[in-house]
Amino acid sequence: MGSNEYIKLPVFGEKKLSGEMRRVMGREIPDTVFHQLSPVEFMNYDNKPVKFLGTDTAVSVVHLFYTRDQGLSKQLVHDMSTIAVRFKSNPKVELYSISVDPNDSSADLEKFIAPYKKDKNPLWFVVNKPSVDIFEFARTAMLIEAMPVPADSTKFIISNQFVLIDSEKRIRGFYDISLRSELDRLEDEIKVQLVEEVRNNPLKVERK
């Protein structure tokens, strides 16, 4: 008799017991409630509404940016374009570049991603106009840094990390783009998470 062992990514954020028990492989274990994000409405760069985390069958990769930033934001979008190319044929991977600047227009967003628009991944959403306070959402839900610069209304402090989120809206990884190896790790861990999604929800994935 043999057994299979699978790599499983950690779940980030606060965890607490629900007070209930659940049965796993014939054993009763305490049920754990994990940190989860709520869906948010945005407007895509093409002026179409987009619901971030609006599906329960896809894993998501997300980061923050703003178009007046030609340094970190430009690098984040460039690196996201690399992930977008690598997973273009996989409908279970959704990518979100979220502008934190309320003054960014759809034209600004479109211009910023113009170098990557040829054969662009249709599941790479470049969005603004959130239905929530994006700074509060970033800090408390996404668990990454985000805030306006107090002395300069044209600048924002944003995280240099990508965030990987599973179909249950739980955070499964953070990836620091200042380390070039992190992009490869993100690609590998997206694949690991996709395997977990199929293993945990075979009927749901197949039905979709």
C-alpha positions as CSV (number, residue, x, y, z in Angstrom):
1,M,0.0,0.0,0.0
2,G,1.3,3.4,-0.9
3,S,0.2,6.9,-0.1
4,N,0.3,10.3,-1.8
5,E,1.7,13.4,-0.2
6,Y,0.9,16.8,-1.6
7,I,2.6,20.1,-1.1
8,K,0.1,22.6,0.5
9,L,0.7,26.3,0.8
10,P,0.2,28.0,4.1
11,V,-2.9,30.2,4.9
12,F,-2.0,33.7,6.0
13,G,-3.8,36.0,8.4
14,E,-5.6,35.6,11.7
15,K,-7.0,32.2,12.5
16,K,-9.6,31.2,15.1
17,L,-11.7,28.3,16.1
18,S,-15.4,28.3,15.1
19,G,-16.5,26.3,18.1
20,E,-17.7,23.5,15.9
21,M,-16.1,20.1,14.9
22,R,-15.8,18.6,11.5
23,R,-14.9,15.1,10.4
24,V,-11.8,14.5,8.3
25,M,-10.9,10.9,7.4
26,G,-13.0,9.5,10.2
27,R,-11.6,11.8,12.9
28,E,-13.4,14.8,14.6
29,I,-11.2,17.9,14.6
30,P,-11.9,21.5,15.6
31,D,-13.1,23.7,12.8
32,T,-10.8,26.6,12.0
33,V,-12.0,29.9,10.5
34,F,-9.3,31.5,8.4
35,H,-8.8,35.2,7.4
36,Q,-10.8,35.8,4.2
37,L,-11.2,38.7,1.8
38,S,-14.6,40.0,0.6
39,P,-15.3,40.6,-3.1
40,V,-14.9,44.2,-4.3
41,E,-16.3,46.0,-7.4
42,F,-13.9,47.8,-9.7
43,M,-13.9,49.4,-13.1
44,N,-11.5,47.8,-15.7
45,Y,-9.3,50.0,-17.9
46,D,-11.8,49.4,-20.8
47,N,-14.6,50.9,-18.6
48,K,-16.3,47.6,-17.9
49,P,-17.2,46.6,-14.3
50,V,-15.1,43.9,-12.7
51,K,-15.7,42.0,-9.5
52,F,-12.5,41.2,-7.8
53,L,-12.8,37.7,-6.1
54,G,-16.2,37.3,-7.8
55,T,-15.7,33.6,-8.7
56,D,-15.3,30.6,-6.5
57,T,-13.3,28.5,-9.0
58,A,-10.3,30.7,-9.7
59,V,-7.1,31.6,-7.9
60,S,-6.1,35.2,-8.0
61,V,-2.9,37.2,-8.1
62,V,-3.1,40.9,-7.1
63,H,-0.9,43.9,-6.6
64,L,-1.3,47.7,-6.2
65,F,0.1,50.5,-8.4
66,Y,-0.6,54.0,-9.7
67,T,0.2,55.4,-13.1
68,R,2.2,58.5,-12.0
69,D,4.8,56.2,-10.4
70,Q,7.4,55.3,-13.0
71,G,9.5,53.2,-10.5
72,L,7.9,50.5,-8.4
73,S,4.5,50.6,-10.1
74,K,6.1,50.2,-13.5
75,Q,8.1,47.2,-12.3
76,L,5.0,45.6,-10.7
77,V,3.0,45.9,-13.9
78,H,5.9,44.6,-16.0
79,D,6.3,41.5,-13.7
80,M,2.5,41.0,-13.7
81,S,2.6,40.9,-17.5
82,T,5.1,38.1,-17.3
83,I,2.8,36.1,-15.1
84,A,-0.1,36.9,-17.5
85,V,1.8,35.5,-20.4
86,R,2.7,32.3,-18.5
87,F,-0.9,31.6,-17.5
88,K,-2.7,33.0,-20.5
89,S,-4.2,29.6,-21.5
90,N,-5.5,28.8,-18.0
91,P,-9.0,30.2,-17.2
92,K,-8.5,29.3,-13.5
93,V,-5.9,32.1,-12.9
94,E,-7.1,35.7,-12.6
95,L,-4.8,38.6,-12.3
96,Y,-5.5,42.1,-10.9
97,S,-3.5,45.3,-11.0
98,I,-5.3,47.7,-8.8
99,S,-4.7,51.5,-9.0
100,V,-4.8,53.3,-5.7
101,D,-4.9,56.8,-7.2
102,P,-8.4,58.2,-7.4
103,N,-7.2,60.5,-10.2
104,D,-6.2,57.7,-12.5
105,S,-8.6,57.6,-15.5
106,S,-9.3,54.7,-17.7
107,A,-7.1,56.4,-20.4
108,D,-4.3,56.6,-17.8
109,L,-4.6,52.9,-17.1
110,E,-4.7,52.0,-20.8
111,K,-1.6,54.1,-21.6
112,F,0.3,52.5,-18.7
113,I,-0.3,49.0,-19.9
114,A,0.1,49.8,-23.6
115,P,3.4,48.0,-24.0
116,Y,1.7,44.7,-22.9
117,K,-1.6,45.0,-24.8
118,K,-0.6,42.9,-27.8
119,D,-2.2,39.4,-27.2
120,K,-3.0,40.5,-23.6
121,N,-4.3,37.8,-21.2
122,P,-8.1,38.5,-21.1
123,L,-8.1,37.6,-17.3
124,W,-5.5,40.3,-16.5
125,F,-7.7,43.1,-15.1
126,V,-6.2,46.6,-14.7
127,V,-8.6,48.4,-12.5
128,N,-9.6,51.5,-10.5
129,K,-12.6,53.1,-8.8
130,P,-13.0,50.5,-6.0
131,S,-16.3,50.1,-4.1
132,V,-14.4,50.3,-0.8
133,D,-11.6,52.4,0.7
134,I,-8.7,50.8,-1.1
135,F,-6.1,51.7,1.5
136,E,-8.2,50.2,4.3
137,F,-8.9,47.1,2.2
138,A,-5.2,46.7,1.3
139,R,-4.1,46.9,5.0
140,T,-6.8,44.9,6.7
141,A,-7.9,42.4,4.0
142,M,-4.9,42.0,1.7
143,L,-2.4,42.5,4.6
144,I,-0.1,44.7,2.6
145,E,1.1,48.3,2.9
146,A,-0.8,51.1,1.3
147,M,-1.4,54.8,2.2
148,P,-1.2,58.3,0.6
149,V,2.0,60.3,1.2
150,P,0.8,63.0,3.7
151,A,3.0,65.7,2.3
152,D,2.3,65.0,-1.4
153,S,-1.2,64.2,-2.7
154,T,0.3,62.9,-6.0
155,K,2.2,60.1,-4.4
156,F,1.3,56.9,-2.5
157,I,3.1,54.3,-0.5
158,I,2.4,50.9,-1.9
159,S,3.6,47.4,-1.3
160,N,6.2,45.8,-3.5
161,Q,4.5,42.4,-3.1
162,F,2.2,40.2,-5.2
163,V,-0.5,38.4,-3.2
164,L,-1.8,34.9,-4.1
165,I,-5.4,34.3,-3.1
166,D,-7.2,30.9,-3.4
167,S,-10.8,30.2,-4.5
168,E,-12.0,30.5,-0.9
169,K,-10.7,34.0,-0.8
170,R,-7.8,33.1,1.6
171,I,-4.3,34.5,1.2
172,R,-1.8,31.7,0.3
173,G,1.4,33.7,-0.4
174,F,3.3,37.0,-0.6
175,Y,6.0,37.6,-3.2
176,D,8.5,40.4,-3.0
177,I,9.4,41.6,-6.5
178,S,12.7,43.1,-5.3
179,L,14.0,39.5,-5.3
180,R,14.0,38.2,-8.9
181,S,13.6,34.6,-7.7
182,E,10.2,35.5,-6.2
183,L,8.6,35.6,-9.6
184,D,9.6,32.0,-10.3
185,R,8.4,31.1,-6.8
186,L,5.0,32.7,-7.5
187,E,4.7,30.8,-10.8
188,D,5.5,27.5,-9.0
189,E,3.1,28.2,-6.2
190,I,0.2,29.2,-8.5
191,K,0.6,25.7,-10.0
192,V,0.7,24.1,-6.5
193,Q,-2.5,26.0,-5.6
194,L,-4.2,24.9,-8.8
195,V,-3.5,21.3,-7.9
196,E,-5.0,21.9,-4.5
197,E,-8.1,23.5,-6.0
198,V,-8.8,20.5,-8.2
199,R,-8.1,18.0,-5.4
200,N,-10.5,19.8,-3.0
201,N,-13.2,20.7,-5.5
202,P,-13.1,18.2,-8.4
203,L,-16.8,18.4,-9.2
204,K,-17.1,22.2,-8.8
205,V,-14.1,22.7,-11.1
206,E,-15.3,20.2,-13.7
207,R,-18.9,21.6,-13.7
208,K,-17.7,25.1,-14.5
